[in-house]
Amino acid sequence: MTVKARDSLHAQQIVRRLRRLAGVRIGAISDRTFLMHMGGKIEIRNKVPIRTRDDLSMAYTPGVARVCLAIRDDRQRAFSLTIKHNMVAVVTDGTAVLGLGDIGPEAALPVMEGKAMLFKEFAGVDAFPICLGTKDVDKIVETVKLVAPAFGGINLEDIAAPRCFEIEERLRKELDIPVFHDDQHGTAVVVLAALVNALKIVRKDVRRIRVVVTGVGAAGTATIKILQSSGVRDIIGVDEHGTIHRGRTQGMDFMKRWVGAATNPRQVTGGLGAALESADVFIGLSVPGILRPRDLKRMARDPIVFAMANPEPEIRPEEAHRHVRIMATGRSDYPNQINNVLCFPGFFRGLLDARARAVNDEMKLAAARALAACVSRSELGEEYIIPSVFNRGVAPAVAEGVARAAHETAAARRGRRLDLSGIR
């Protein structure tokens, strides 16, 4: 008999109840999630068979020597003659994994395997997890640089702030392949896409809205930056110490000092309630339960609330629905799920197909516009501002937008050709 439980606690309750029943014997208990992970979720497979001596001589010695020499003479040929053209390293130190925090590299591996699966499933990108046994910034940067020749791109994942900012910035300067911290930029792209569509419904101008962002870590900072690039002028960042402004000294790191200097044009001080006064948009990337219905009443007409704390949002939709016009979360059991999987597979597909040297703001904005456009005017509604993660049109659309931006900004190595054959 298969029983579908809500969570592990519910499963334990079911087992206890069954054991109390007369004549019922439980022979074994298995967990479908653990069964899926047995032996790992990904593997490496050969693209061509090796059945004859001739096959062997071409795949390995002696024939492979000629290919090696061709790449020695022109390193760029590694893109066409090896896995480099379609290979992404998913790099973590295991310090900021989902809502679990610093759990270490081994415990982070199942998440990185899952990430690799999503790359392949949604965009045909080959990705491999690299879980590093160090938290030292210099060692992480040096290690990624040393393994980079085998990859066409680097996806940084679940590295705690503020170290993640320095790691990404240094790698961007020192590598000639794109480096993308998904926790920052993947989140920011999807948030912007959702906001673009939400503003169409409430008929507000992006240049005139007031936005409050709670949680000014990796995702929050990147979201602030992309919102500014898209035209938002009035943004207030809020953390556990209150609003971030120029005169604040408590709890400030180098990135929060930047936020204080670049945002909050009205220099609002105080807590979340003060920041929300007449705000049009709330973007939560912080902790569960910090937003209350009375806070929402402070906001402007037709408020937009994106509550994306994991695993529980800043406010549950059931509490908020009477006070907001549009609500989104990071959860799949509510409408308008804001999920990074809408961005990173297609984003890297575009980067790899353009053989991009780097990631720039124009690519992120193009990805957000392409993602927003996946929801047609006829489909757009208060409970449908962002496409489903299973919409197979998303990755090709995002890839095309990113590749086009790469060419327009001279960041591409190759002509305008997309390889969408791996996208199902």
Secondary structure, 3 states (H helix, E strand, C coil): CCCCCCCHHHHHHHHHHHHCCCCCCCCCCCCHHHHHHCCCCCCCCCCCCCCCHHHHHHHCCCCHHHHHHHHHHCHHHHHHHCHHHHEEEEEECCCCECCCECCCHHHHHHHHHHHHHHHHHHHCCEEEEEECCCCCHHHHHHHHHHHHHHCCEEEECCCCCCHHHHHHHHHHHHCCCCEEEHHHHHHHHHHHHHHHHHHHHHCCCCCCCEEEEECCCHHHHHHHHHHHHCCCCEEEEEECCEECCCCCCCCCCHHHHHHHHHCCCCCCCCCHHHHHCCCCEEEECCCCCCCCHHHHCCCCCCCEEEECCCCCCCCCHHHHCCCCCEEEECCCCCCCECCHHHCHHHHHHHHHHHCCCCCCHHHHHHHHHHHHHCCCCCCCECCECCCCCCCCCHHHHHHHHHHHHHHHCCCCCCCCCCCCCCCC
